[in-house]
Amino acid sequence: IPLRADGSNRDQAGAIFFSAPTAESLAAAIDRYEAVRSQFNPAALRANAGRFNIAQFRREICRVSGELLSGQA
C-alpha cells in the first residue's frame, strides 16, 4: 500500500494507494484493501512486481542513460 506522490487516492489494478502520510490515510487504504483483497491475483501481482527487480532496473537505467547521452531522449 504505497503513498501516492500526487496526493490522490485513486486505486489501480493491483494496488491500493493512500494519499497523505498520516495514520488516518493509511488506515483508510488498509480498509479499502481488506474490502477487495479476494479480487487480487497473487500470480499477476508477482509478475507485475518482477518489473522492478534489480536486473530490470539495471537494463532500464542503462537504456535511458544511453538515450540521454546520445541525445535520443
Secondary structure, 3 states (H helix, E strand, C coil): CCECCCCCCCCECCECCECCCCHHHHHHHHHHHHHHHHHCCHHHHHHHHHHHCHHHHHHHHHHHHHHHHHCCC
